[in-house]
Amino acid sequence: MRLSSQRLLAIARKEVLQLRRDPRSLGMAFVVPAFMIVFFGYVISFDVNDIKIAVLDQDRTQRSRELVEAFEAAGRFHVTHRLTGYGEIEPLLDRGAVRLALVVPPGFQRELAAGRPAPAQALVDGADANTAAIALNYAGAIVTAYSARVGLRAASLQRGSPVVPQSRVWYNETLESSNMIVPGLVAMIMMIISAMLTALTVAREWERGTMEQLAATPVHPVEVILGKLLPYLGIGLIDVTAAVLIGMFVFGVPFRGSPLLLFGMATLFLLGTLGLGICISAAIKSQLLATQMAMLATYLPSMILSGLMFDIAGMPLVLRLISNVVPAKYFIVVLRGVFLKGVGLGVLWMQGLGMILFAILGLGLAVRSFKKEIA
């Protein structure tokens, strides 16, 4: 049987009518993705601001005050307690009143004046290891900068200005975690929503008893699959557009690449995900079970094994190998590359090949599953 665009469009129109009569699916299609982008974009953050610290300045000199002022001027730390004794530190850390205690020992200025290393102690609450590590990194950077200024002043008095190294961050100059998280969220959310939406389509036909009627018509399985996918593909591209605009104007994520490349890759990614949803729907035949299975098959891999939240290079070898078959991993690289780096297909060709293979696999599984169920 030859494929007919007329029959394919008729199936697509039928799916659009069913969507218009189902407010829950429309809400899931248009409202939920935007809400999830905004919600997760604000909730998931690796930035640590307004770190409460206690200061024990046992030296009480100009140099020790300068060090404390350097912490306050950095904008990350907020001095809430000025201590008089070492024994006051532990109770503050125990009850979480401060996250870090800065101790400047006696003789701090004297050691600096003599050209010797002057120790300063930072005690951090390690109950939250992530926050503790970030706070220590901030503190280390502040102390290093302060040490460089002191050394520069001393060297300029003796030999003239020395060479001072300077670092520069590319692509995410402010090191805002939202610039990394929001593009990745687009991949995760679109994979979840797309698979869940199409997971309802074939299962809905079985539950309503219309699958037998559809199978009796002279419609090729490929026409059924593509006809059912087209409306959801359009919805997915609208959602991607909304997500890009939210990322740019709500979170201030820079967009430096080609919109055409982004939407081309998004189309391939959506085709594969939509096909996966139809495959699940055809195999399970229950809307409730199909949506649960679609959530399980998309949420956990795209959250854990895609590189969105956790560095894949630090995972065990088995998990690194499994991550190679997670489509969101490749789409996240595309999104970050287009958003932040402005790179093109010359850099992202491998991810593009992965998107093509995923689209072919998803559509192939959908057609095969549908043929098997109506046979």
C-alpha positions as CSV (number, residue, x, y, z in Angstrom):
1,M,0.0,0.0,0.0
2,R,1.3,3.4,-1.0
3,L,1.5,6.1,1.7
4,S,-1.1,8.9,1.3
5,S,-0.6,12.4,2.6
6,Q,-4.4,12.8,2.6
7,R,-4.9,9.9,5.0
8,L,-2.0,11.0,7.1
9,L,-3.5,14.5,7.5
10,A,-6.9,13.0,8.3
11,I,-5.3,11.1,11.2
12,A,-3.6,14.3,12.3
13,R,-6.9,16.2,12.2
14,K,-8.5,13.5,14.3
15,E,-5.8,13.7,16.9
16,V,-6.1,17.5,17.0
17,L,-9.8,17.2,17.7
18,Q,-9.2,14.7,20.5
19,L,-6.7,17.1,22.0
20,R,-9.1,20.0,21.9
21,R,-11.7,18.0,23.8
22,D,-9.2,17.0,26.5
23,P,-8.3,20.0,28.7
24,R,-5.9,17.9,30.8
25,S,-3.8,17.0,27.8
26,L,-3.8,20.6,26.7
27,G,-2.6,21.7,30.1
28,M,0.1,19.1,30.1
29,A,1.1,20.2,26.6
30,F,1.3,24.0,27.1
31,V,1.2,24.9,30.8
32,V,3.2,22.2,32.5
33,P,6.5,22.7,30.5
34,A,6.6,26.4,31.1
35,F,5.8,25.9,34.8
36,M,8.5,23.3,35.1
37,I,11.1,25.4,33.4
38,V,10.4,28.4,35.7
39,F,10.1,26.2,38.9
40,F,13.1,24.0,38.4
41,G,15.1,27.0,37.0
42,Y,14.7,28.7,40.3
43,V,14.9,25.7,42.6
44,I,17.9,23.9,41.1
45,S,20.9,26.2,41.7
46,F,24.5,25.5,42.6
47,D,25.0,29.2,43.6
48,V,25.5,29.8,47.2
49,N,24.9,33.4,48.3
50,D,24.6,35.2,51.6
51,I,26.7,32.8,53.6
52,K,26.5,33.7,57.3
53,I,29.9,33.7,58.9
54,A,31.3,34.4,62.4
55,V,34.6,36.3,62.8
56,L,37.1,35.8,65.5
57,D,39.8,38.5,65.1
58,Q,42.5,37.8,67.6
59,D,45.0,40.1,66.0
60,R,42.8,43.3,65.8
61,T,45.2,45.1,63.5
62,Q,44.8,46.9,60.2
63,R,45.7,43.9,58.1
64,S,43.3,41.6,60.0
65,R,40.5,44.1,59.5
66,E,41.3,44.3,55.8
67,L,41.0,40.5,55.5
68,V,37.6,40.6,57.1
69,E,36.5,43.5,54.9
70,A,37.6,41.5,51.9
71,F,35.1,38.8,52.9
72,E,32.3,41.3,53.3
73,A,33.1,43.1,50.1
74,A,32.9,39.9,48.1
75,G,29.1,39.9,48.3
76,R,28.9,36.2,49.1
77,F,29.5,36.4,52.9
78,H,27.5,38.1,55.6
79,V,29.2,38.6,59.0
80,T,26.6,38.0,61.6
81,H,28.7,37.3,64.7
82,R,31.9,39.0,66.1
83,L,33.4,36.6,68.5
84,T,35.7,37.1,71.5
85,G,36.8,33.5,72.1
86,Y,37.4,30.2,70.3
87,G,34.9,28.4,72.4
88,E,32.0,30.4,70.8
89,I,32.5,28.8,67.4
90,E,31.3,25.3,68.0
91,P,27.8,26.2,69.4
92,L,27.2,28.5,66.4
93,L,28.1,25.7,63.9
94,D,26.2,23.1,65.9
95,R,22.9,25.0,65.6
96,G,23.5,26.2,62.1
97,A,23.6,29.9,63.0
98,V,26.6,30.3,60.7
99,R,28.1,28.2,57.9
100,L,31.7,29.4,58.3
101,A,33.9,30.8,61.0
102,L,36.9,32.9,60.1
103,V,39.7,32.9,62.7
104,V,42.6,35.5,62.4
105,P,45.2,34.4,65.0
106,P,47.5,36.8,67.0
107,G,50.6,38.0,65.1
108,F,48.8,38.1,61.7
109,Q,50.0,41.5,60.7
110,R,53.5,40.9,62.2
111,E,54.0,37.9,60.1
112,L,53.0,39.7,57.0
113,A,55.3,42.6,57.7
114,A,58.2,40.2,58.2
115,G,57.5,38.6,54.8
116,R,56.5,35.3,56.3
117,P,53.3,33.3,55.7
118,A,50.5,34.4,58.0
119,P,47.9,31.7,58.7
120,A,44.2,32.3,58.9
121,Q,41.7,29.6,59.7
122,A,38.3,28.9,58.1
123,L,36.0,26.4,59.9
124,V,33.1,25.2,57.8
125,D,29.9,23.2,58.7
126,G,30.4,20.1,56.6
127,A,26.9,18.6,57.2
128,D,26.0,20.0,53.8
129,A,29.0,18.9,51.8
130,N,28.1,20.8,48.6
131,T,27.6,24.1,50.4
132,A,30.7,23.6,52.5
133,A,32.8,22.9,49.4
134,I,31.5,26.0,47.6
135,A,32.0,28.2,50.7
136,L,35.6,27.0,51.0
137,N,36.2,27.7,47.4
138,Y,34.9,31.2,47.8
139,A,36.9,31.7,50.9
140,G,40.0,30.4,49.3
141,A,39.6,32.8,46.3
142,I,39.1,35.8,48.6
143,V,42.2,34.9,50.7
144,T,44.3,34.3,47.5
145,A,43.2,37.7,46.1
146,Y,44.0,39.4,49.4
147,S,47.4,37.7,49.6
148,A,48.1,38.8,46.0
149,R,47.3,42.5,46.9
150,V,49.5,42.3,50.0
151,G,52.3,40.8,48.1
152,L,52.0,43.3,45.3
153,R,52.2,46.2,47.7
154,A,55.3,44.7,49.3
155,A,57.0,43.9,46.0
156,S,56.2,47.4,44.6
157,L,58.0,49.0,47.6
158,Q,61.1,46.8,47.0
159,R,61.5,46.0,43.3
160,G,58.6,47.5,41.4
161,S,55.4,45.8,40.3
162,P,55.7,42.0,39.7
163,V,53.7,40.0,37.0
164,V,50.3,39.3,38.4
165,P,48.3,36.3,36.8
166,Q,44.7,37.0,35.7
167,S,42.1,34.4,34.9
168,R,39.1,34.8,32.6
169,V,36.0,32.5,32.3
170,W,34.6,32.0,28.8
171,Y,31.0,31.3,27.9
172,N,29.6,31.8,31.5
173,E,31.5,34.8,32.7
174,T,29.5,35.3,35.8
175,L,29.5,31.6,36.7
176,E,25.8,31.6,37.2
177,S,24.4,28.1,37.6
178,S,21.2,29.1,35.8
179,N,23.2,29.5,32.6
180,M,24.1,25.8,32.9
181,I,20.9,24.4,34.3
182,V,18.2,26.1,32.3
183,P,19.3,24.9,28.8
184,G,19.6,21.4,30.2
185,L,16.2,21.6,31.7
186,V,14.7,22.2,28.2
187,A,16.0,18.7,27.2
188,M,14.8,16.9,30.3
189,I,11.3,18.5,30.4
190,M,10.7,18.1,26.7
191,M,11.6,14.4,26.8
192,I,9.3,13.8,29.8
193,I,6.3,15.8,28.5
194,S,6.6,14.5,24.9
195,A,6.8,10.9,25.8
196,M,3.9,11.3,28.3
197,L,1.6,13.0,25.8
198,T,2.1,10.4,23.1
199,A,2.0,7.6,25.6
200,L,-1.7,8.4,25.9
201,T,-2.6,8.2,22.1
202,V,-2.7,4.5,21.2
203,A,-3.7,3.5,24.8
204,R,-6.7,5.9,24.5
205,E,-7.8,4.2,21.3
206,W,-7.8,0.8,23.0
207,E,-9.6,2.0,26.1
208,R,-12.3,3.8,24.0
209,G,-12.7,0.8,21.7
210,T,-11.8,2.7,18.5
211,M,-8.6,0.8,17.7
212,E,-10.5,-2.0,15.9
213,Q,-12.2,0.6,13.7
214,L,-8.9,2.3,13.0
215,A,-7.3,-1.1,12.1
216,A,-10.2,-1.9,9.7
217,T,-9.6,1.3,7.7
218,P,-7.3,1.3,4.7
219,V,-4.6,3.2,6.6
220,H,-1.0,2.2,6.7
221,P,0.6,1.9,10.1
222,V,3.2,4.5,9.1
223,E,0.4,6.9,8.3
224,V,-1.2,6.3,11.7
225,I,2.1,6.9,13.5
226,L,3.1,10.0,11.6
227,G,-0.5,11.4,11.7
228,K,-0.6,11.0,15.5
229,L,2.9,12.5,15.9
230,L,2.5,15.7,13.8
231,P,0.2,17.6,16.3
232,Y,2.5,16.7,19.2
233,L,5.6,17.7,17.2
234,G,4.0,21.1,16.6
235,I,3.2,21.4,20.3
236,G,6.8,20.3,21.2
237,L,8.3,23.0,19.0
238,I,6.0,25.6,20.5
239,D,7.1,24.5,23.9
240,V,10.8,24.7,22.9
241,T,10.2,28.2,21.7
242,A,8.6,29.2,25.0
243,A,11.4,27.5,26.9
244,V,14.1,29.4,25.0
245,L,12.3,32.7,25.6
246,I,11.8,32.0,29.3
247,G,15.5,31.1,29.6
248,M,16.5,34.3,27.8
249,F,14.1,36.8,29.4
250,V,13.4,35.3,32.8
251,F,16.8,33.8,33.7
252,G,19.0,36.0,31.5
253,V,20.7,33.0,29.8
254,P,22.6,34.3,26.7
255,F,21.6,32.9,23.3
256,R,24.7,33.1,21.0
257,G,24.0,30.4,18.4
258,S,21.8,29.6,15.5
259,P,18.0,29.3,16.1
260,L,17.8,27.2,12.9
261,L,20.3,24.7,14.2
262,L,18.6,24.5,17.6
263,F,15.1,23.9,16.2
264,G,16.5,21.4,13.7
265,M,18.1,19.4,16.5
266,A,15.0,19.8,18.6
267,T,12.8,18.4,15.8
268,L,14.9,15.2,15.7
269,F,14.9,14.9,19.4
270,L,11.2,15.3,19.6
271,L,10.5,12.8,16.9
272,G,12.5,10.2,18.8
273,T,10.8,11.0,22.1
274,L,7.3,11.0,20.6
275,G,8.0,7.7,18.9
276,L,9.2,6.2,22.2
277,G,5.9,7.4,23.8
278,I,3.8,5.7,21.1
279,C,5.8,2.5,21.5
280,I,5.1,2.5,25.2
281,S,1.4,3.3,24.5
282,A,1.0,0.5,22.0
283,A,2.7,-2.1,24.2
284,I,0.8,-1.3,27.5
285,K,-2.7,-0.2,26.2
286,S,-3.6,1.5,29.5
287,Q,-3.4,5.3,29.7
288,L,-2.5,5.2,33.4
289,L,0.2,2.6,33.1
290,A,1.5,4.1,29.9
291,T,2.1,7.5,31.5
292,Q,3.8,6.0,34.5
293,M,6.0,3.9,32.3
294,A,6.8,7.0,30.1
295,M,7.7,8.9,33.2
296,L,10.0,6.1,34.5
297,A,11.7,5.7,31.1
298,T,12.4,9.4,30.6
299,Y,12.7,11.2,34.0
300,L,15.3,9.1,35.7
301,P,17.7,8.7,32.8
302,S,17.4,12.4,31.7
303,M,17.9,13.6,35.3
304,I,20.7,11.4,36.4
305,L,22.6,10.1,33.4
306,S,22.4,13.1,31.0
307,G,25.0,15.3,32.6
308,L,22.3,17.8,33.7
309,M,22.9,17.4,37.4
310,F,25.9,15.2,37.8
311,D,29.3,15.0,36.0
312,I,29.3,11.9,33.9
313,A,33.1,11.7,33.9
314,G,33.0,11.1,37.7
315,M,30.6,8.2,37.4
316,P,31.6,4.4,37.5
317,L,32.4,2.9,34.1
318,V,29.1,1.0,33.9
319,L,27.1,4.2,34.3
320,R,29.2,6.1,31.9
321,L,28.6,3.4,29.2
322,I,24.8,3.4,29.9
323,S,24.8,7.2,29.6
324,N,25.8,6.9,26.0
325,V,22.3,5.6,25.1
326,V,20.5,8.4,26.9
327,P,19.3,10.8,24.2
328,A,19.0,13.8,26.6
329,K,22.8,13.7,27.1
330,Y,23.4,14.7,23.4
331,F,20.6,17.2,23.3
332,I,21.9,18.9,26.5
333,V,25.3,19.3,24.8
334,V,23.6,20.9,21.8
335,L,21.5,23.3,23.9
336,R,24.5,24.4,26.0
337,G,26.6,24.7,22.8
338,V,24.1,26.8,21.0
339,F,23.0,28.9,24.0
340,L,26.4,29.6,25.7
341,K,29.1,29.0,23.1
342,G,27.4,29.8,19.8
343,V,28.9,26.8,18.1
344,G,27.6,25.3,14.9
345,L,27.3,21.9,13.2
346,G,31.0,21.7,12.7
347,V,31.3,21.2,16.5
348,L,28.0,19.5,17.2
349,W,28.0,17.0,14.3
350,M,28.4,14.0,16.6
351,Q,25.4,15.0,18.7
352,G,23.5,15.7,15.5
353,L,24.2,12.1,14.3
354,G,23.0,10.9,17.7
355,M,19.8,12.8,17.3
356,I,19.2,11.3,13.8
357,L,19.8,7.8,15.1
358,F,17.4,8.5,18.0
359,A,14.7,9.8,15.7
360,I,15.0,6.8,13.4
361,L,15.0,4.4,16.4
362,G,12.0,6.0,18.0
363,L,9.9,6.1,14.9
364,G,10.9,2.5,14.0
365,L,9.9,1.2,17.4
366,A,6.6,3.1,17.2
367,V,5.7,1.6,13.8
368,R,6.8,-1.9,14.8
369,S,4.8,-1.8,18.0
370,F,1.7,-0.5,16.3
371,K,1.9,-3.2,13.6
372,K,2.3,-5.9,16.2
373,E,-0.7,-4.7,18.2
374,I,-3.1,-4.5,15.2
375,A,-1.9,-7.7,13.6
